Amino acid sequence: MPKILVVEDDRQTSAEIAAALSDHGFAVETADNGRSGLLMAAANTYDAIVLDRMLPAGMDGLAVLATLRGAQVETPVLILSALSAIDDKVRGLRAGGDDYLTKPFDSLELTARLDALMRRRVPAQVVTEYRFGGMHLDLLTRTLRRGDTVISLLPREYSLLEYLVCHAGQVVTRTMIFEAVWDYRYDERTNVIDVHVSRLRKKLDPDNRLPMIHTVRGSGYIFRAPA
């Protein structure tokens, strides 16, 4: 069972995070200030740390993070913050954070990001191709084939498909897709993701017989390869 440390000074927020992570199958320990969190992180082994940036006076999240990295503690750290400006994110990541999630956030996205952080720590076999539903996705040539026929994809459509296939079986939020495929912050007013998903669905399954990209209402999408 993965072990997560949550460093958050707001009791209600901390309790909500701990409940969501426990429901996801994580073992959770909490700290309500930077110094306690630092001591726990240095003295124990965790699979990941959820670290609030705006902690009480004495030691904020960035100070905790800098101290951990200076002590060669390489535990993946997901920073939580109400500060959503690009400069704030850059400061958090440059201080040693592995991911940055702004408040308010959805617990589903939090657990998905933690899953992704922990997967990065596990050496994985290099995958260069995927086969699903009679199709062959070649990551080296960036091509998709159905049998001997190449399915024409625009560059962004390919990148979206690659991201979904590489995260098959996992719910990915629109924010996660936007950051990975478009490389900038998701704007809820845009429907660009929905448009690209619609195009991909038609190219993957023109007869609507084997749906692969499924909408998860209120959350995002999940790719399921046909049996």
CYANA upper distance limits for C-alpha pairs under 8 A (distance plus 0.5 A):
  1 MET  CA     25 GLY  CA      7.25
  1 MET  CA     26 PHE  CA      6.39
  1 MET  CA     27 ALA  CA      6.92
  2 PRO  CA     25 GLY  CA      8.09
  2 PRO  CA     26 PHE  CA      5.66
  2 PRO  CA     27 ALA  CA      6.59
  2 PRO  CA     46 TYR  CA      8.14
  2 PRO  CA     47 ASP  CA      6.34
  3 LYS  CA     26 PHE  CA      6.34
  3 LYS  CA     27 ALA  CA      5.17
  3 LYS  CA     28 VAL  CA      6.41
  3 LYS  CA     29 GLU  CA      8.28
  3 LYS  CA     45 THR  CA      8.46
  3 LYS  CA     46 TYR  CA      5.67
  3 LYS  CA     47 ASP  CA      5.83
  3 LYS  CA     48 ALA  CA      7.52
  4 ILE  CA     26 PHE  CA      7.16
  4 ILE  CA     27 ALA  CA      6.59
  4 ILE  CA     28 VAL  CA      5.44
  4 ILE  CA     29 GLU  CA      6.86
  4 ILE  CA     46 TYR  CA      6.14
  4 ILE  CA     47 ASP  CA      6.39
  4 ILE  CA     48 ALA  CA      5.67
  4 ILE  CA     49 ILE  CA      6.14
  4 ILE  CA     50 VAL  CA      7.83
  5 LEU  CA     28 VAL  CA      6.42
  5 LEU  CA     29 GLU  CA      5.44
  5 LEU  CA     30 THR  CA      6.16
  5 LEU  CA     31 ALA  CA      8.12
  5 LEU  CA     37 GLY  CA      8.41
  5 LEU  CA     41 ALA  CA      7.92
  5 LEU  CA     46 TYR  CA      7.11
  5 LEU  CA     48 ALA  CA      7.12
  5 LEU  CA     49 ILE  CA      5.25
  5 LEU  CA     50 VAL  CA      6.64
  6 VAL  CA     14 SER  CA      7.62
  6 VAL  CA     17 ILE  CA      8.33
  6 VAL  CA     18 ALA  CA      7.91
  6 VAL  CA     28 VAL  CA      7.63
  6 VAL  CA     29 GLU  CA      6.71
  6 VAL  CA     30 THR  CA      5.18
  6 VAL  CA     31 ALA  CA      6.80
  6 VAL  CA     37 GLY  CA      8.46
  6 VAL  CA     49 ILE  CA      6.45
  6 VAL  CA     50 VAL  CA      5.21
  6 VAL  CA     51 LEU  CA      6.64
  7 VAL  CA     14 SER  CA      8.23
  7 VAL  CA     30 THR  CA      6.29
  7 VAL  CA     31 ALA  CA      5.25
  7 VAL  CA     32 ASP  CA      6.28
  7 VAL  CA     33 ASN  CA      7.09
  7 VAL  CA     34 GLY  CA      7.61
  7 VAL  CA     37 GLY  CA      6.20
  7 VAL  CA     49 ILE  CA      8.07
  7 VAL  CA     50 VAL  CA      6.63
  7 VAL  CA     51 LEU  CA      5.40
  7 VAL  CA     52 ASP  CA      6.47
  8 GLU  CA     13 THR  CA      7.84
  8 GLU  CA     14 SER  CA      6.08
  8 GLU  CA     30 THR  CA      7.97
  8 GLU  CA     31 ALA  CA      6.91
  8 GLU  CA     32 ASP  CA      5.62
  8 GLU  CA     33 ASN  CA      7.18
  8 GLU  CA     51 LEU  CA      7.07
  8 GLU  CA     52 ASP  CA      5.73
  8 GLU  CA     55 LEU  CA      7.50
  9 ASP  CA     14 SER  CA      7.66
  9 ASP  CA     31 ALA  CA      7.93
  9 ASP  CA     32 ASP  CA      4.68
  9 ASP  CA     33 ASN  CA      6.17
  9 ASP  CA     52 ASP  CA      8.23
  9 ASP  CA     55 LEU  CA      6.61
  9 ASP  CA     56 PRO  CA      7.58
 10 ASP  CA     14 SER  CA      6.51
 10 ASP  CA     32 ASP  CA      7.78
 11 ARG  CA     15 ALA  CA      6.56
 11 ARG  CA     32 ASP  CA      8.11
 12 GLN  CA     16 GLU  CA      6.66
 13 THR  CA     17 ILE  CA      6.64
 14 SER  CA     18 ALA  CA      6.58
 14 SER  CA     30 THR  CA      7.92
 15 ALA  CA     19 ALA  CA      6.59
 16 GLU  CA     20 ALA  CA      6.72
 17 ILE  CA     21 LEU  CA      6.64
 17 ILE  CA    107 SER  CA      7.71
 18 ALA  CA     22 SER  CA      6.49
 18 ALA  CA     28 VAL  CA      6.60
 18 ALA  CA     29 GLU  CA      8.34
 18 ALA  CA     30 THR  CA      8.30
 19 ALA  CA     23 ASP  CA      6.62
 20 ALA  CA     24 HIS  CA      6.82
 20 ALA  CA    107 SER  CA      6.71
 20 ALA  CA    111 THR  CA      8.36
 21 LEU  CA     25 GLY  CA      7.00
 21 LEU  CA     26 PHE  CA      5.90
 21 LEU  CA     27 ALA  CA      8.04
 21 LEU  CA     28 VAL  CA      7.56
 21 LEU  CA    111 THR  CA      7.15
 22 SER  CA     26 PHE  CA      5.39
 22 SER  CA     27 ALA  CA      6.57
 22 SER  CA     28 VAL  CA      7.11
 24 HIS  CA    111 THR  CA      7.69
 30 THR  CA     37 GLY  CA      8.22
 31 ALA  CA     36 SER  CA      6.37
 31 ALA  CA     37 GLY  CA      5.67
 31 ALA  CA     40 MET  CA      8.49
 32 ASP  CA     36 SER  CA      7.62
 32 ASP  CA     37 GLY  CA      7.78
 33 ASN  CA     37 GLY  CA      6.66
 33 ASN  CA     55 LEU  CA      6.56
 33 ASN  CA     56 PRO  CA      6.79
 33 ASN  CA     59 MET  CA      8.17
 34 GLY  CA     38 LEU  CA      6.48
 34 GLY  CA     55 LEU  CA      6.82
 34 GLY  CA     56 PRO  CA      7.90
 34 GLY  CA     58 GLY  CA      8.01
 34 GLY  CA     59 MET  CA      5.61
 34 GLY  CA     60 ASP  CA      6.38
 34 GLY  CA     61 GLY  CA      6.99
 34 GLY  CA     64 VAL  CA      6.57
 35 ARG  CA     39 LEU  CA      6.74
 35 ARG  CA     58 GLY  CA      8.34
 35 ARG  CA     59 MET  CA      6.92
 35 ARG  CA     64 VAL  CA      7.98
 36 SER  CA     40 MET  CA      6.66
 37 GLY  CA     41 ALA  CA      6.49
 37 GLY  CA     64 VAL  CA      8.24
 38 LEU  CA     42 ALA  CA      6.57
 38 LEU  CA     64 VAL  CA      6.40
 38 LEU  CA     67 THR  CA      8.42
 38 LEU  CA     68 LEU  CA      7.65
 39 LEU  CA     43 ALA  CA      6.53
 40 MET  CA     44 ASN  CA      6.35
 41 ALA  CA     45 THR  CA      7.52
 41 ALA  CA     46 TYR  CA      7.73
 41 ALA  CA     49 ILE  CA      8.48
 41 ALA  CA     68 LEU  CA      8.32
 42 ALA  CA     68 LEU  CA      7.65
 42 ALA  CA     73 VAL  CA      7.51
 46 TYR  CA     75 THR  CA      7.23
 47 ASP  CA     75 THR  CA      6.93
 47 ASP  CA     76 PRO  CA      7.60
 47 ASP  CA    118 MET  CA      7.18
 48 ALA  CA     75 THR  CA      6.18
 48 ALA  CA     76 PRO  CA      5.37
 48 ALA  CA     77 VAL  CA      6.34
 48 ALA  CA     78 LEU  CA      8.07
 48 ALA  CA    114 LEU  CA      7.66
 48 ALA  CA    117 LEU  CA      8.14
 48 ALA  CA    118 MET  CA      7.46
 49 ILE  CA     75 THR  CA      7.47
 49 ILE  CA     76 PRO  CA      6.75
 49 ILE  CA     77 VAL  CA      5.23
 49 ILE  CA     78 LEU  CA      6.65
 50 VAL  CA     77 VAL  CA      6.46
 50 VAL  CA     78 LEU  CA      5.41
 50 VAL  CA     79 ILE  CA      6.54
 50 VAL  CA     80 LEU  CA      7.46
 51 LEU  CA     61 GLY  CA      6.76
 51 LEU  CA     77 VAL  CA      7.24
 51 LEU  CA     78 LEU  CA      6.58
 51 LEU  CA     79 ILE  CA      5.36
 51 LEU  CA     80 LEU  CA      6.36
 52 ASP  CA     61 GLY  CA      6.26
 52 ASP  CA     79 ILE  CA      6.33
 52 ASP  CA     80 LEU  CA      5.14
 52 ASP  CA     81 SER  CA      6.48
 53 ARG  CA     60 ASP  CA      6.54
 53 ARG  CA     61 GLY  CA      4.51
 53 ARG  CA     62 LEU  CA      6.73
 53 ARG  CA     79 ILE  CA      6.85
 53 ARG  CA     80 LEU  CA      6.49
 53 ARG  CA     81 SER  CA      5.91
 54 MET  CA     60 ASP  CA      6.26
 54 MET  CA     61 GLY  CA      6.66
 54 MET  CA     81 SER  CA      7.30
 55 LEU  CA     59 MET  CA      7.35
 55 LEU  CA     60 ASP  CA      5.15
 55 LEU  CA     61 GLY  CA      6.55
 56 PRO  CA     60 ASP  CA      7.01
 59 MET  CA     63 ALA  CA      6.29
 59 MET  CA     64 VAL  CA      7.00
 60 ASP  CA     64 VAL  CA      6.86
 61 GLY  CA     65 LEU  CA      6.63
 61 GLY  CA     79 ILE  CA      8.37
 62 LEU  CA     66 ALA  CA      6.53
 62 LEU  CA     92 GLY  CA      7.13
 62 LEU  CA     95 ALA  CA      7.03
 63 ALA  CA     67 THR  CA      6.61
 64 VAL  CA     68 LEU  CA      6.72
 65 LEU  CA     69 ARG  CA      6.72
 65 LEU  CA     95 ALA  CA      7.14
 65 LEU  CA     96 GLY  CA      6.88
 65 LEU  CA     97 GLY  CA      7.65
 66 ALA  CA     70 GLY  CA      6.51
 66 ALA  CA     95 ALA  CA      6.34
 66 ALA  CA     96 GLY  CA      7.18
 67 THR  CA     71 ALA  CA      6.71
 68 LEU  CA     72 GLN  CA      6.92
 68 LEU  CA     73 VAL  CA      5.70
 68 LEU  CA     74 GLU  CA      8.12
 69 ARG  CA     73 VAL  CA      5.85
 69 ARG  CA     74 GLU  CA      6.96
 69 ARG  CA     96 GLY  CA      7.10
 76 PRO  CA     97 GLY  CA      7.87
 76 PRO  CA     98 ASP  CA      6.43
 76 PRO  CA    117 LEU  CA      6.94
 76 PRO  CA    118 MET  CA      7.72
 77 VAL  CA     96 GLY  CA      8.38
 77 VAL  CA     97 GLY  CA      5.80
 77 VAL  CA     98 ASP  CA      5.86
 77 VAL  CA     99 ASP  CA      7.23
 78 LEU  CA     97 GLY  CA      6.77
 78 LEU  CA     98 ASP  CA      6.40
 78 LEU  CA     99 ASP  CA      5.28
 78 LEU  CA    100 TYR  CA      6.17
 78 LEU  CA    101 LEU  CA      7.64
 78 LEU  CA    114 LEU  CA      7.89
 79 ILE  CA     92 GLY  CA      7.70
 79 ILE  CA     97 GLY  CA      6.93
 79 ILE  CA     98 ASP  CA      8.31
 79 ILE  CA     99 ASP  CA      6.68
 79 ILE  CA    100 TYR  CA      5.20
 79 ILE  CA    101 LEU  CA      6.61
 80 LEU  CA    100 TYR  CA      6.62
 80 LEU  CA    101 LEU  CA      5.59
 80 LEU  CA    102 THR  CA      6.23
 80 LEU  CA    103 LYS  CA      7.21
 81 SER  CA    100 TYR  CA      8.15
 81 SER  CA    101 LEU  CA      7.07
 81 SER  CA    102 THR  CA      5.44
 81 SER  CA    103 LYS  CA      6.13
 82 ALA  CA    102 THR  CA      5.88
 82 ALA  CA    103 LYS  CA      5.20
 82 ALA  CA    104 PRO  CA      7.68
 83 LEU  CA     88 ASP  CA      6.77
 83 LEU  CA     89 LYS  CA      8.30
 83 LEU  CA    102 THR  CA      7.15
 83 LEU  CA    103 LYS  CA      8.31
 84 SER  CA     88 ASP  CA      7.05
 84 SER  CA     89 LYS  CA      7.33
 84 SER  CA    102 THR  CA      6.37
 85 ALA  CA     89 LYS  CA      7.02
 86 ILE  CA     90 VAL  CA      6.63
 87 ASP  CA     91 ARG  CA      6.69
 88 ASP  CA     92 GLY  CA      6.81
 89 LYS  CA     93 LEU  CA      6.70
 89 LYS  CA    100 TYR  CA      6.96
 90 VAL  CA     94 ARG  CA      6.44
 91 ARG  CA     95 ALA  CA      6.52
 92 GLY  CA     96 GLY  CA      7.32
 92 GLY  CA     97 GLY  CA      6.18
 92 GLY  CA    100 TYR  CA      7.73
 93 LEU  CA     97 GLY  CA      4.88
 93 LEU  CA     98 ASP  CA      6.72
 93 LEU  CA     99 ASP  CA      7.30
 93 LEU  CA    100 TYR  CA      7.75
 98 ASP  CA    117 LEU  CA      7.92
 99 ASP  CA    113 ARG  CA      8.33
 99 ASP  CA    117 LEU  CA      8.41
101 LEU  CA    105 PHE  CA      7.74
101 LEU  CA    110 LEU  CA      8.18
105 PHE  CA    109 GLU  CA      7.71
105 PHE  CA    110 LEU  CA      7.81
106 ASP  CA    110 LEU  CA      6.96
107 SER  CA    111 THR  CA      6.75
108 LEU  CA    112 ALA  CA      6.61
108 LEU  CA    219 SER  CA      8.15
109 GLU  CA    113 ARG  CA      6.56
109 GLU  CA    172 VAL  CA      8.03
109 GLU  CA    173 THR  CA      7.01
110 LEU  CA    114 LEU  CA      6.79
111 THR  CA    115 ASP  CA      6.61
112 ALA  CA    116 ALA  CA      6.79
112 ALA  CA    170 GLN  CA      8.29
112 ALA  CA    171 VAL  CA      7.85
112 ALA  CA    172 VAL  CA      7.73
113 ARG  CA    117 LEU  CA      6.69
114 LEU  CA    118 MET  CA      6.72
115 ASP  CA    119 ARG  CA      6.73
116 ALA  CA    120 ARG  CA      7.02
117 LEU  CA    121 ARG  CA      7.66
118 MET  CA    122 VAL  CA      7.67
128 THR  CA    138 ASP  CA      6.74
128 THR  CA    139 LEU  CA      5.59
128 THR  CA    140 LEU  CA      6.67
129 GLU  CA    136 HIS  CA      7.55
129 GLU  CA    137 LEU  CA      5.99
129 GLU  CA    138 ASP  CA      5.05
129 GLU  CA    139 LEU  CA      6.05
129 GLU  CA    140 LEU  CA      8.25
130 TYR  CA    136 HIS  CA      6.36
130 TYR  CA    137 LEU  CA      5.59
130 TYR  CA    138 ASP  CA      7.22
130 TYR  CA    165 VAL  CA      8.33
131 ARG  CA    135 MET  CA      6.03
131 ARG  CA    136 HIS  CA      5.09
131 ARG  CA    137 LEU  CA      6.76
132 PHE  CA    136 HIS  CA      7.19
132 PHE  CA    225 ALA  CA      6.02
132 PHE  CA    226 PRO  CA      6.98
132 PHE  CA    227 ALA  CA      8.49
133 GLY  CA    210 LEU  CA      8.11
133 GLY  CA    225 ALA  CA      6.94
133 GLY  CA    226 PRO  CA      5.82
133 GLY  CA    227 ALA  CA      7.77
134 GLY  CA    146 ARG  CA      6.58
134 GLY  CA    147 GLY  CA      7.30
135 MET  CA    144 LEU  CA      7.48
135 MET  CA    145 ARG  CA      6.00
135 MET  CA    146 ARG  CA      4.99
135 MET  CA    147 GLY  CA      7.02
136 HIS  CA    144 LEU  CA      6.19
136 HIS  CA    145 ARG  CA      5.65
136 HIS  CA    146 ARG  CA      7.00
136 HIS  CA    147 GLY  CA      8.21
137 LEU  CA    142 ARG  CA      7.81
137 LEU  CA    143 THR  CA      6.48
137 LEU  CA    144 LEU  CA      5.04
137 LEU  CA    145 ARG  CA      7.06
138 ASP  CA    142 ARG  CA      5.98
138 ASP  CA    143 THR  CA      5.88
138 ASP  CA    144 LEU  CA      6.87
139 LEU  CA    143 THR  CA      7.54
139 LEU  CA    162 GLU  CA      8.34
142 ARG  CA    158 TYR  CA      7.84
143 THR  CA    150 VAL  CA      7.56
143 THR  CA    151 ILE  CA      8.09
143 THR  CA    153 LEU  CA      8.49
143 THR  CA    158 TYR  CA      8.45
144 LEU  CA    150 VAL  CA      6.36
144 LEU  CA    151 ILE  CA      6.04
144 LEU  CA    152 SER  CA      8.03
144 LEU  CA    153 LEU  CA      8.33
145 ARG  CA    149 THR  CA      5.85
145 ARG  CA    150 VAL  CA      4.86
145 ARG  CA    151 ILE  CA      6.04
146 ARG  CA    150 VAL  CA      6.94
146 ARG  CA    151 ILE  CA      7.38
151 ILE  CA    203 LYS  CA      7.80
153 LEU  CA    157 GLU  CA      6.22
153 LEU  CA    158 TYR  CA      6.20
154 LEU  CA    158 TYR  CA      6.70
155 PRO  CA    159 SER  CA      6.79
156 ARG  CA    160 LEU  CA      6.59
156 ARG  CA    181 VAL  CA      7.74
157 GLU  CA    161 LEU  CA      6.63
157 GLU  CA    196 HIS  CA      6.82
157 GLU  CA    197 VAL  CA      8.50
157 GLU  CA    199 ARG  CA      8.48
157 GLU  CA    200 LEU  CA      7.17
158 TYR  CA    162 GLU  CA      6.54
159 SER  CA    163 TYR  CA      6.68
159 SER  CA    181 VAL  CA      6.60
160 LEU  CA    164 LEU  CA      6.74
160 LEU  CA    177 ILE  CA      8.02
160 LEU  CA    181 VAL  CA      6.57
160 LEU  CA    196 HIS  CA      8.44
161 LEU  CA    165 VAL  CA      6.50
161 LEU  CA    200 LEU  CA      7.99
162 GLU  CA    166 CYS  CA      6.47
163 TYR  CA    167 HIS  CA      6.80
163 TYR  CA    177 ILE  CA      8.15
163 TYR  CA    180 ALA  CA      8.13
163 TYR  CA    181 VAL  CA      8.00
164 LEU  CA    168 ALA  CA      6.46
164 LEU  CA    172 VAL  CA      8.38
164 LEU  CA    222 ILE  CA      7.65
164 LEU  CA    223 PHE  CA      6.28
165 VAL  CA    223 PHE  CA      6.78
167 HIS  CA    172 VAL  CA      8.24
167 HIS  CA    223 PHE  CA      7.81
168 ALA  CA    222 ILE  CA      7.18
168 ALA  CA    223 PHE  CA      5.32
168 ALA  CA    224 ARG  CA      6.31
168 ALA  CA    225 ALA  CA      7.86
169 GLY  CA    222 ILE  CA      6.62
169 GLY  CA    223 PHE  CA      6.32
169 GLY  CA    224 ARG  CA      6.14
170 GLN  CA    222 ILE  CA      6.21
170 GLN  CA    223 PHE  CA      7.72
171 VAL  CA    216 VAL  CA      7.92
171 VAL  CA    219 SER  CA      8.17
171 VAL  CA    220 GLY  CA      7.09
171 VAL  CA    221 TYR  CA      6.11
171 VAL  CA    222 ILE  CA      5.19
171 VAL  CA    223 PHE  CA      8.40
172 VAL  CA    176 MET  CA      6.71
172 VAL  CA    177 ILE  CA      7.29
172 VAL  CA    219 SER  CA      8.07
172 VAL  CA    220 GLY  CA      6.12
172 VAL  CA    221 TYR  CA      6.03
172 VAL  CA    222 ILE  CA      6.77
173 THR  CA    177 ILE  CA      6.83
173 THR  CA    219 SER  CA      5.98
173 THR  CA    220 GLY  CA      4.69
173 THR  CA    221 TYR  CA      6.98
174 ARG  CA    178 PHE  CA      6.52
174 ARG  CA    186 TYR  CA      7.69
174 ARG  CA    193 ILE  CA      7.81
174 ARG  CA    219 SER  CA      7.88
174 ARG  CA    220 GLY  CA      5.87
174 ARG  CA    221 TYR  CA      8.24
175 THR  CA    179 GLU  CA      6.68
175 THR  CA    185 ARG  CA      7.68
175 THR  CA    186 TYR  CA      5.77
176 MET  CA    180 ALA  CA      6.64
177 ILE  CA    181 VAL  CA      6.23
177 ILE  CA    182 TRP  CA      8.02
178 PHE  CA    182 TRP  CA      5.47
178 PHE  CA    183 ASP  CA      6.73
178 PHE  CA    184 TYR  CA      6.90
178 PHE  CA    185 ARG  CA      7.12
178 PHE  CA    186 TYR  CA      6.05
178 PHE  CA    193 ILE  CA      8.16
179 GLU  CA    183 ASP  CA      4.90
179 GLU  CA    184 TYR  CA      5.67
179 GLU  CA    185 ARG  CA      6.59
179 GLU  CA    186 TYR  CA      7.56
191 ASN  CA    195 VAL  CA      6.78
192 VAL  CA    196 HIS  CA      6.80
193 ILE  CA    197 VAL  CA      6.55
194 ASP  CA    198 SER  CA      6.55
195 VAL  CA    199 ARG  CA      6.88
196 HIS  CA    200 LEU  CA      6.66
197 VAL  CA    201 ARG  CA      6.62
197 VAL  CA    213 ILE  CA      8.20
198 SER  CA    202 LYS  CA      6.98
199 ARG  CA    203 LYS  CA      6.87
200 LEU  CA    204 LEU  CA      6.49
201 ARG  CA    205 ASP  CA      6.26
201 ARG  CA    206 PRO  CA      7.79
201 ARG  CA    211 PRO  CA      7.86
201 ARG  CA    212 MET  CA      8.00
201 ARG  CA    213 ILE  CA      7.21
202 LYS  CA    206 PRO  CA      5.11
202 LYS  CA    207 ASP  CA      8.35
202 LYS  CA    208 ASN  CA      8.16
204 LEU  CA    212 MET  CA      8.36
205 ASP  CA    209 ARG  CA      7.05
205 ASP  CA    210 LEU  CA      6.66
205 ASP  CA    211 PRO  CA      6.91
205 ASP  CA    212 MET  CA      8.44
210 LEU  CA    226 PRO  CA      7.13
211 PRO  CA    226 PRO  CA      8.32
212 MET  CA    223 PHE  CA      6.04
212 MET  CA    224 ARG  CA      5.61
212 MET  CA    225 ALA  CA      6.26
212 MET  CA    226 PRO  CA      7.30
213 ILE  CA    221 TYR  CA      7.21
213 ILE  CA    222 ILE  CA      6.41
213 ILE  CA    223 PHE  CA      5.15
213 ILE  CA    224 ARG  CA      7.05
214 HIS  CA    221 TYR  CA      6.06
214 HIS  CA    222 ILE  CA      5.80
214 HIS  CA    223 PHE  CA      6.73
214 HIS  CA    224 ARG  CA      8.04
215 THR  CA    220 GLY  CA      6.56
215 THR  CA    221 TYR  CA      5.07
215 THR  CA    222 ILE  CA      7.05
216 VAL  CA    220 GLY  CA      5.67
216 VAL  CA    221 TYR  CA      5.71
216 VAL  CA    222 ILE  CA      7.41
